[in-house]
Structure formats: structure tokens, C-alpha cells
Amino acid sequence: MTKRKDQMKLGAFLLFTGHHVAAWRHKEAMQGTELADYVALTRMAEDAKFDAVFLADSLEVRLEKLAAASRKAHNGVLPFEPIALLSALAAVTNNIGLIATASATYTEPFNLARQFASLDRLSNGRAGWNLVTSPDPKASLNFGHDGQILHADRYERAEEFADVVLDLWRSWDDDAFIRDRETGEYFHPDKVRTLDHRGKHFRVRGPLNVARSEQGHPVLVQAGASEPGKELAARTAELVFAAQITLEESTRYYSDVKGRLLKYGRSDDDLKIMPGIFPVVGKTQAEADEKFEELQALVQPDVGLDFLSRFSGGFDLSGYLLDGPLPDMPETNWTKSR
């Protein structure tokens, strides 16, 4: 079948009761914390012919500003671990892609590779892995580290991590398992291989102990917009989530990432870039504006300030006037891009 280049790809980023920081307070908001909520949303997206649903992840509960944290849903507390949730959703859907975020900072390639390979098989080849690094210093304290891993070191580890995971997914050929009752041969011995990987961060023998799925292996997704993030995406990703604010920024980002593909022997068609949008839907512009203002009115000032601080590289803005100028902020070891 010929691929249509004018076919729009659509993904739904499912997050509790919505991405607005005060959406959970709206009188018509669903609870957003039960499996039934996610089943309903995912089936709705599938019926609307969306290509995939996407789940974020968090490895810490954000309690720096406890009063503000206790009044918002976006504080790192999740209803479910994403891979477990998508495994449940795989059983009640048929076609929609299932993409989960998982950090390369605080886990091991073999564990992650087998989890996503299992999801891929359970869903008949519909799984995707959104590769991220973990910027929050509080997350490091949950994994035996005394402090935050430097941004450059996180991406160095992620580069090697991605290579090991991909090699593990490729350690079995598609037709390795023959299960021939007559000959007694369960798999072809020449269609499996070890990795014997010995790198700076990982030593992995392989092979993976989960067979390949119908699509070969899960789709590799990336969302970084920093220099190391864009380089990693250009080298390894099949799909990139983007979050630029203006059309000019979006066009520049698109050209930048696509322009890096050639040096890795890849073509434009090897990587899809999907920009994020925050839609507020109404029958008229006035109705949409009214809905948005309803949500804005539910934002408590300290909650909004805490939210802004997080998207300013973790810089504490609580000591500055709300109506004053934004202060000069130092170089951050947190997330360096949106």
C-alpha cells in the first residue's frame, strides 16, 4: 500500500483530567484516576481514528512547596505506572498505538527492553517507548543517589542505553521461533545472538528473553529539544514530540532535527515530528474563550507560581513579585527545553 504523505498523524496525551493545572477542579471534570477513565478516553481516541495515546511518567512526588503541591494534580503522583496501564488498555483496544514514557536514567536496559517487548506482544505490535532522562534531583534520592546526575551525563548514559535496548530487541530474528513438533526444534539456533556489550555505563550479555512482536520492536520516541536531545532523536528516534510555542520556532526546530538525519544515514521519512497543541474546543471562539477563562479562574496563585518555577528550570520564583520582571536565571541542570 502506498503511503500518503498528506495523512495527518494524531496522538492523544492522556493526563488525569487534562493538561491545565487546574482542570481537576472543574465541576465537569472526571476523576481521572481509575482504569475505567483511561479505557473510556482511549476507546474514544481509537474511535476518532487517532494513531496513538501517550502517557507521561514521574519518578518522584514533588513536595518542595508542600502547600502548593497539595492543591494540584500535576505533582508527580500517578494513578498507575504507565506500562502496566497500557498493558490493560491493550486488552480493550484493537488498533491504536500505546506509547509510554520511561526514563533511561534510573533503570537498566534489559529490564526496560523486556517490559516494552512484552507490551508490544500483548498489543500485537502497537507499543512505543518515549525515551527520556530524569531531570528532577528528588528522583535521584529514590534510586540510591545522593544528588542529581548532570545533564550531559544523563544524555551520555541515554545514548548508550538506547543502543543496548535496540540491540536487545534485535537479538532474535522475526522467524527465529519455529516450534516444529516433528523435528523437536523450538527455535533456529542461528537466528539468535548475544550482545556481549561492554560500555562505559552498561555490561549486557543478552539475548533478550522475550520474542519479537509483529512490528519487530516498539517504536522509539523522543521528546528532547536540547542539543543532546535533538542529536539523540536524529540518530535513534522514529517519532519526536515537539512543544514549540510559535510557528517560527516550530519551523526552525523541524528543519534543525530533520537536517541532522543525513549524517546518520537516515532520510526525512525515517522520522516523524508531531507538535503538541493544547486545544480548548467550543462551537464558537467566544465559547472556547469562556471555557479557558473558567479554567484560569481555578488556578490558585501559589500553584501557578510553583508550576511556572518548574518550567523555568526548577528556579524558585516564590521570592519575587508576581507583577515584577522575570529575574535573570542561572544555567540549570534541570530540563533545558520544553
Summary of the structure (lengths in Angstrom):
residues: 338
radius of gyration: 21.6
end to end distance: 36.5
largest distance: 79.2
contacts: 959
relative contact order: 0.12
helix: 36%
strand: 14%
